[in-house]
Amino acid sequence: MSRRVGELTAVVLAGGLAYEREVSLHSGRRVCEALKQAGVAVRMLDPDGELLAGLAVDRPDAVFIALHGADGEDGALRSVLDLADVPYVGSDAAACRMAWDKPTAKAIVHAAGLTTPAWVALPHSTFRELGAAVVLDRIVERFGLPLMVKPAQGGSALGALVIRSAADLPAAMVSCLSYGDTVLLEPYVEGVEVSVSVVDLGAGPVALPAVEIVPTSGVFDYAARYTAGMTTYHTPARLPSAATDAVATAAVRAHEALGLRDVSRTDAIVTADGVVQFLEVNVSPGMTATSMLPMSIEAAGLEPGEVIATLLERAATR
């Protein structure tokens, strides 16, 4: 039997030990505030050694995962929640693993017909065994400059850099490898950067209004994402109608191709000729004051608390 929103009890998981801990706590607090305004009884927990015992003693109807980075996106925690028979909003563990690994996600969406920049993903061991200088020279020869360098797994643009000179590439690799063992390199694509959130409130996945991202520095890095005033957002994005439809279609197609559930956010570039270049997908979109999912929800004329409550209700009755 479906529960009414006023009868729901929920837990928001936030914090964790990933690099994005503070961002996650900010997201978690905002989700809790929105749910309380929607009439949902909610409490926030930090996933630690007491989590499963706490969920067993005071079992919620469903969990909302506001964790970022590996804690919330690589599928491991969701596997544990499945073992404990605790319902949660969002994609299952298997889908999260595919989306979390950027090269895997790019390969899957490319096979589904989406356009994505050419790429190479190489572990640290390859550079060590074959010689970093030789490998990097070949990458520059193949892709040209500028290049986008980022960890193959991770979020919040941590470790991501735009490289415009080959001389800067070795240092960028060292910085990137501090966030993970494998580096993803791809041509830097010029165009309009957009973020498109997808939600499924019961009638199938639907793309919300796209957010256009205009960082003052020209690069949407960690600081630009979470420092007020460093990025200007336009919701809906200032795109021609054909491009608006194309980014919405691409986001829903990526969501479906990766087997995602409930909510996701696709990041993409729309080039001058209107081509949508898929960059990556996020299965645990942020809910901070500068996050794109809340902007899209409000631009669609919806209330964040009601949207999250609906997702929790659907999870509780799955």
C-alpha positions in Angstrom: 0.0 0.0 0.0 1.3 3.5 -0.9 2.2 5.8 1.9 1.0 9.4 1.9 3.8 11.9 2.2 2.8 13.0 5.7 3.2 9.4 6.8 6.7 8.9 5.4 9.8 8.5 7.6 13.1 9.0 5.8 16.8 9.0 6.4 19.2 11.2 4.5 22.7 9.8 4.3 25.3 12.5 4.1 29.0 13.1 4.9 31.1 10.0 4.4 34.9 10.0 4.0 35.2 11.0 0.4 36.9 14.2 -0.7 33.4 15.7 -1.2 32.4 15.2 2.5 31.6 18.9 3.1 29.6 19.2 -0.1 27.7 16.1 0.9 26.8 17.5 4.3 25.6 20.7 2.7 23.5 18.7 0.3 22.1 16.6 3.1 21.1 19.5 5.2 19.3 21.1 2.3 17.5 17.9 1.5 16.3 17.6 5.1 15.0 21.1 5.2 13.1 20.6 2.0 11.6 17.3 3.2 10.5 18.8 6.5 8.8 21.6 4.6 7.0 18.8 2.6 5.8 17.2 5.8 8.2 14.2 5.9 9.7 13.0 9.2 13.4 12.9 8.4 16.7 12.6 10.1 20.3 12.7 8.7 22.9 10.1 9.3 26.6 9.9 8.5 27.4 6.4 7.2 29.7 4.8 9.7 30.0 1.6 11.8 26.7 2.4 13.6 24.7 2.9 10.4 23.2 -0.6 9.9 22.4 -1.0 13.6 20.7 2.4 13.6 18.6 1.6 10.6 17.6 -1.7 12.1 16.4 -0.1 15.4 14.7 2.9 13.8 13.9 1.7 10.3 12.8 4.4 7.8 10.5 3.9 5.0 13.2 4.8 2.6 16.7 6.4 2.4 17.8 9.4 0.3 21.5 9.2 -0.5 23.1 12.6 -0.5 26.7 11.2 -0.6 29.0 12.3 -3.3 32.2 10.7 -4.6 32.8 7.0 -4.1 30.7 6.8 -0.9 27.5 7.6 -2.8 28.1 6.8 -6.4 30.2 3.6 -6.8 27.4 1.3 -5.8 29.0 -0.3 -2.7 26.8 1.4 -0.1 23.7 0.6 -2.2 24.8 -3.1 -2.2 24.9 -2.9 1.6 21.4 -1.3 1.8 20.1 -4.0 -0.5 21.6 -6.7 1.8 19.8 -5.0 4.7 16.5 -4.7 2.7 16.5 -0.9 3.2 14.8 0.9 0.2 16.6 3.9 -1.2 16.1 6.5 -3.9 18.3 6.1 -6.9 20.0 3.7 -9.2 20.9 0.2 -8.0 24.5 -0.9 -7.3 25.2 -2.4 -10.8 24.0 0.7 -12.7 26.0 2.9 -10.3 29.2 1.0 -11.0 28.9 1.5 -14.7 28.0 5.2 -14.4 30.8 5.8 -11.8 33.5 4.7 -14.1 33.6 7.5 -16.8 35.2 5.4 -19.6 32.6 2.6 -19.1 29.8 5.2 -19.1 31.2 6.8 -22.2 31.4 3.5 -24.0 27.9 2.5 -23.1 26.2 5.8 -24.1 28.3 5.9 -27.3 27.0 2.4 -28.2 23.5 3.8 -27.6 24.0 6.4 -30.2 25.2 9.4 -28.3 28.2 11.5 -29.3 31.1 11.7 -26.8 34.6 13.0 -27.2 37.2 10.4 -28.1 39.1 9.3 -25.1 41.8 7.2 -23.6 41.9 5.9 -20.0 45.2 4.7 -18.7 46.3 3.5 -15.2 49.3 4.8 -13.5 51.1 1.5 -14.1 51.0 2.1 -17.9 52.8 5.4 -17.6 55.3 3.9 -15.2 56.1 0.8 -17.3 56.0 2.4 -20.8 57.4 5.8 -19.9 55.1 8.7 -19.2 56.8 11.1 -21.7 56.5 8.7 -24.6 52.8 7.9 -23.9 51.9 11.6 -23.3 53.5 12.6 -26.6 51.4 10.0 -28.5 48.3 11.3 -26.8 49.0 14.9 -27.8 49.8 13.7 -31.4 46.5 11.8 -31.6 44.1 14.3 -29.8 45.9 17.6 -30.2 45.5 20.5 -27.7 43.7 21.6 -25.6 43.1 18.4 -23.6 40.8 17.6 -20.7 42.5 15.5 -18.0 40.4 14.1 -15.2 40.3 11.0 -12.9 38.5 8.1 -14.5 36.4 7.9 -11.4 35.3 10.7 -9.2 33.0 13.7 -8.9 32.9 17.5 -8.3 35.6 18.0 -11.0 38.3 17.1 -8.4 41.5 16.6 -10.3 40.1 17.8 -13.6 42.2 20.2 -15.6 42.2 21.8 -19.1 45.7 21.5 -20.6 46.6 24.0 -23.4 50.3 23.4 -23.5 52.1 20.0 -23.7 54.5 21.3 -21.1 51.8 21.4 -18.5 50.6 17.8 -19.1 53.1 15.9 -16.8 52.2 18.1 -13.7 48.5 17.7 -14.5 48.9 14.0 -14.6 50.5 13.9 -11.2 47.7 16.1 -9.8 45.0 13.9 -11.3 46.6 10.7 -10.1 46.3 12.0 -6.5 42.6 11.4 -6.8 42.7 7.9 -8.4 44.8 5.4 -10.2 43.5 5.9 -13.7 43.4 9.0 -15.8 40.9 9.8 -18.5 42.2 12.1 -21.3 40.0 13.5 -24.1 40.0 16.5 -26.4 38.7 19.6 -24.8 35.4 20.5 -26.5 34.4 24.2 -27.0 30.8 25.1 -26.7 27.9 25.7 -24.3 28.3 23.7 -21.1 25.0 22.3 -19.8 23.8 20.1 -17.0 20.5 18.2 -17.6 18.8 16.5 -14.7 16.4 13.5 -15.3 13.7 12.5 -12.8 11.2 9.7 -12.8 8.1 10.6 -10.7 6.1 7.6 -11.9 5.5 8.2 -15.6 9.0 7.4 -16.8 12.2 9.4 -16.9 11.8 13.1 -17.9 14.5 15.7 -18.5 14.1 18.9 -16.5 15.1 22.3 -17.9 18.8 22.3 -18.8 21.1 24.5 -16.8 23.7 26.5 -18.8 27.0 26.9 -16.9 29.2 30.0 -17.4 32.2 29.9 -15.0 34.1 33.2 -14.8 37.4 31.4 -15.1 36.3 29.6 -18.2 36.6 26.2 -16.5 33.9 24.6 -14.3 36.3 23.2 -11.7 35.7 22.4 -8.0 36.1 26.1 -7.0 33.7 27.3 -9.7 31.1 24.7 -8.7 31.0 25.5 -5.0 32.1 29.1 -4.5 29.2 31.6 -4.8 29.8 34.1 -7.5 32.4 32.2 -9.5 29.8 30.8 -12.0 26.7 32.2 -13.6 23.9 29.8 -14.3 21.0 30.2 -16.8 18.0 28.0 -16.3 16.7 27.2 -18.7 19.8 27.2 -20.8 20.0 29.8 -23.6 19.9 27.4 -26.4 18.0 27.2 -29.7 14.9 25.1 -29.5 16.5 22.3 -31.5 19.5 22.1 -29.2 17.2 22.3 -26.1 15.3 19.2 -27.4 18.6 17.5 -28.3 20.1 17.8 -24.8 16.9 16.6 -23.2 16.8 13.6 -25.5 20.5 12.8 -24.8 20.1 13.0 -21.0 17.1 10.6 -21.0 18.9 8.3 -23.4 22.0 8.2 -21.2 19.8 7.5 -18.2 18.1 4.6 -19.9 21.2 3.2 -21.6 23.0 3.0 -18.2 20.0 1.4 -16.5 19.7 4.3 -14.1 16.7 4.8 -11.8 14.8 7.7 -10.2 17.2 10.6 -10.7 20.4 11.4 -12.6 22.3 14.4 -14.0 24.1 14.4 -17.4 26.8 16.9 -18.1 27.4 17.8 -21.7 28.7 20.4 -24.2 26.6 21.7 -27.0 29.0 22.7 -29.9 28.6 25.6 -32.2 27.0 23.3 -34.8 24.4 22.0 -32.3 26.0 18.6 -31.6 25.5 17.4 -28.0 28.8 15.9 -26.6 28.1 13.7 -23.6 30.8 14.2 -20.9 29.6 12.2 -17.9 26.6 11.3 -15.7 26.1 11.6 -12.0 23.8 9.2 -10.0 23.9 11.3 -6.8 23.4 14.9 -8.0 24.2 17.6 -5.5 21.6 19.6 -3.6 23.7 22.5 -2.4 22.9 26.2 -3.1 25.0 26.1 -6.2 23.9 22.6 -7.4 22.1 22.2 -10.7 19.4 19.7 -9.8 17.5 22.1 -7.5 17.8 24.8 -10.1 16.2 22.5 -12.7 13.4 21.4 -10.3 12.5 25.0 -9.6 12.7 26.0 -13.2 10.2 23.2 -14.0 7.8 24.8 -11.5 8.2 22.0 -8.9 9.1 22.1 -5.2 12.3 20.2 -4.3 10.8 18.8 -1.1 7.8 17.4 -3.0 9.9 15.9 -5.7 12.2 14.2 -3.2 9.3 13.0 -1.1 7.7 11.5 -4.2 10.9 9.7 -5.0 11.1 8.4 -1.4 7.5 7.2 -1.6 8.2 5.3 -4.9 11.3 3.7 -3.3 9.4 2.7 -0.2 6.8 0.9 -2.3 9.1 -0.7 -4.8 
